[in-house]
Amino acid sequence: QVQLVESGGGLVQPGGSLRLSCTASGFTFNTYAMSWYRQAPGKERELVADITTFGGRTNYANFVEGRFTISRDNAKNTVYLQMNSLKPEDTAVYYCKAVKMTYPHYGTAYWGQGTQVTVSS
């Protein structure tokens, strides 16, 4: 019933851009904070960015360096990650995550299946 479906990944050249989308269903989207994580082969999953329930605040990993923007459209149950000036080290599977911010069941979390981003010449 609960689903988080990522899309928008693919192959891009260094310096290029991609916009990832994650569309949710099966829960009340505007009660969940949303995050993007990524995981490269042989490395641990790491936080890329997160956003509060109505988009009032955002947070980014240091490696983003102003290149990425997280946003959400609650009317579409969708969170986005705009990625510009991509580098080969951005290559990873990107996952979205939802965490409930209200009671009951505060802290309930859901993960998407991931979308592959490959940055290469």
QUIPETA-V640663 format. One record per run of one state. SS is the DSSP state (a for helix, b for strand, c for the rest). FROM is the first residue (numbers start at 0). TO is the last residue. Records with the same first field share a line. If there is no record, write none. Layout:
# QUIPETA-V640663
SS: FROM-TO / FROM-TO
This chain:
# QUIPETA-V640663
c: 0-1 / 7-8 / 12-16 / 25-27 / 39-44 / 51-56 / 60-60 / 64-66 / 76-76 / 83-86 / 90-90 / 100-107 / 111-113 / 119-120
b: 2-6 / 9-11 / 17-24 / 31-38 / 45-50 / 57-59 / 67-72 / 77-82 / 91-99 / 108-110 / 114-118
a: 28-30 / 61-63 / 73-75 / 87-89
